[in-house]
Amino acid sequence: MWNDGNGLIDGRNYIQGSILLHQELSDAFPWLVLGGESVNELFAPHERFAQRWHWDPLPPHPISTFLLGDRTLLYGYLGQPGPEDPLT
């Protein structure tokens, strides 16, 4: 998670505000499907699908599917190398 260092807004930091936004959107629109770019343990309960990013030196790992895959469908993006790519 980003530590934006911009201080509190309405008494919440970035992480707390982002989680609250996800919760309020889900409560207001229960039929709405949320998705995201990348995923973590904080937002996985609220996002039905998310792109799996390839960041050097942190390539995607199957453990994220094991830990988060029961709630969030993880998928790669077009710029992500395939598993058969010898450079990954």
C-alpha positions as CSV (number, residue, x, y, z in Angstrom):
1,M,0.0,0.0,0.0
2,W,1.1,3.5,-0.7
3,N,2.1,5.7,2.2
4,D,1.1,9.0,0.6
5,G,2.2,11.1,3.6
6,N,-0.5,13.7,3.0
7,G,-2.0,13.4,6.4
8,L,-5.5,12.5,7.5
9,I,-8.7,13.4,5.7
10,D,-11.8,13.2,7.8
11,G,-9.7,11.4,10.4
12,R,-8.6,8.6,8.1
13,N,-5.4,7.8,6.3
14,Y,-5.2,6.5,2.7
15,I,-5.8,2.9,3.6
16,Q,-8.7,3.5,5.9
17,G,-10.3,5.9,3.5
18,S,-9.9,3.4,0.6
19,I,-11.4,0.6,2.5
20,L,-14.3,2.8,3.6
21,L,-14.9,3.8,0.0
22,H,-15.1,0.1,-1.1
23,Q,-17.5,-0.7,1.8
24,E,-19.8,2.3,1.1
25,L,-19.9,1.5,-2.6
26,S,-20.8,-2.1,-1.9
27,D,-23.5,-1.1,0.6
28,A,-25.0,1.5,-1.7
29,F,-24.9,-0.6,-4.8
30,P,-25.0,-4.3,-3.8
31,W,-25.3,-5.4,-7.5
32,L,-22.1,-3.5,-8.4
33,V,-19.0,-5.5,-9.3
34,L,-15.7,-3.8,-8.3
35,G,-12.4,-4.5,-9.9
36,G,-8.9,-3.2,-9.5
37,E,-5.4,-2.9,-10.8
38,S,-3.3,-5.2,-8.6
39,V,-4.7,-6.6,-5.5
40,N,-3.8,-7.0,-1.8
41,E,-5.4,-8.4,1.3
42,L,-7.1,-5.1,2.1
43,F,-9.1,-4.8,-1.0
44,A,-9.5,-8.4,-2.1
45,P,-12.7,-8.8,0.0
46,H,-14.3,-6.0,-2.1
47,E,-12.9,-6.6,-5.6
48,R,-14.3,-9.4,-7.7
49,F,-11.5,-9.2,-10.2
50,A,-8.1,-7.6,-10.4
51,Q,-5.1,-7.4,-12.7
52,R,-2.0,-9.2,-11.5
53,W,0.9,-6.9,-12.2
54,H,4.5,-7.8,-13.0
55,W,6.8,-5.4,-11.2
56,D,10.5,-5.9,-11.1
57,P,11.8,-7.4,-8.9
58,L,8.4,-8.7,-7.7
59,P,6.9,-10.9,-10.4
60,P,3.4,-12.5,-9.9
61,H,3.4,-15.6,-7.7
62,P,0.8,-18.4,-7.5
63,I,0.6,-17.8,-3.7
64,S,-1.6,-14.7,-4.4
65,T,-4.2,-16.9,-6.2
66,F,-4.1,-19.4,-3.3
67,L,-4.6,-16.6,-0.6
68,L,-6.9,-14.3,-2.5
69,G,-8.4,-16.4,-5.3
70,D,-11.5,-17.6,-3.4
71,R,-12.9,-14.0,-3.7
72,T,-11.0,-12.2,-6.4
73,L,-10.4,-13.4,-9.9
74,L,-6.8,-12.5,-10.8
75,Y,-5.8,-12.0,-14.4
76,G,-2.7,-10.8,-16.2
77,Y,-2.5,-7.7,-18.4
78,L,-1.3,-7.5,-22.0
79,G,2.2,-6.3,-21.1
80,Q,2.8,-9.2,-18.7
81,P,5.2,-11.9,-20.0
82,G,3.8,-15.3,-20.3
83,P,5.0,-18.2,-18.1
84,E,6.9,-19.7,-21.0
85,D,9.0,-16.5,-21.5
86,P,12.6,-17.3,-20.6
87,L,13.1,-13.8,-19.2
88,T,10.6,-14.2,-16.4
